[in-house]
Structure formats: C-alpha cells, structure tokens
Amino acid sequence: MALDPYAFPPVERFNALHVLIIDPDIRSAQLTRKALASLSVTKTYIAREPSEILALLAEKPIDLIMAEWDTKTNGALAFTQELRNASPLALAMLPVILTTPQRDAPELRRAADSGADEVLIRPFSTRSMLECLSSIVDHPKGFVIAPSY
C-alpha cells in the first residue's frame, strides 16, 4: 500500500529541517512554530530583530527561512532581495517562504520578484504549509547568477 504524502503526523522527510522564523510579532511566530511542529519540523528558531537574524544565520545550520511580510514596511521583501545577493552563495540560495495576509495579485507578484520561493497567505492551514514545504523540499527551484538578473 502506498503512503499518502499528505498524511500527517509525522512527515518524516521534514525531521531534519532547521527553519528560521522571522516575525516581529512573537504570537504569530509561535503559531508558525506550532504549525511547523505538527509537520515534524522541530528545529525552529525565531528572530524578531535584524540583529537576531544575522546571529542565527551565522550560528545555526538554517535550511529554510519563513518571514512575515508586513506590506507597510516591506522589510521581508527587502530582506529577501538582500539575501539573494548575499555571500556566501549558500546563504543566497536559502529557500524563503513569505507569510502574509496580502491577497492582491500585484503584491503577490512583488513577493515572487523579490526572490521568495513561496508565499503562504495567512491565515494558513497546516495543509497549505505542507504544500509549501513539500514544494521546496521535493522540487527546489533553480538559482541564476547573473550581474543583470
């Protein structure tokens, strides 16, 4: 009998993921952490300030970033763009999922253009988070290095 890839818990292939959650709202970050834990992602780190982000990226073996996109400040978009130009290359290639309540198509296109791998619209279900994680883990996107790109 074939296993259902969307059955949870547990989702064994996510056990080893180290996820950095970037969100200035600690309650929102904790909800994201809880949703990840329901999918067997237990190695999570929360950063609320830019200095915390840099420290965690330097200290922890981060595999994926989930960043809350506040459309008023656009901090997550700017962060994603900066990350895509970062050195070393391994840092620039980290997958990024932006979480947002934004549903407007042009705004979602801006998120994709910033370099985000996926956009997860809040409020999100565990199933939609599973689909984003599966997309990133099972079908990683290519990465283009070009001065004019």
Disulfide bonds with the S-S distance in Angstrom:
none
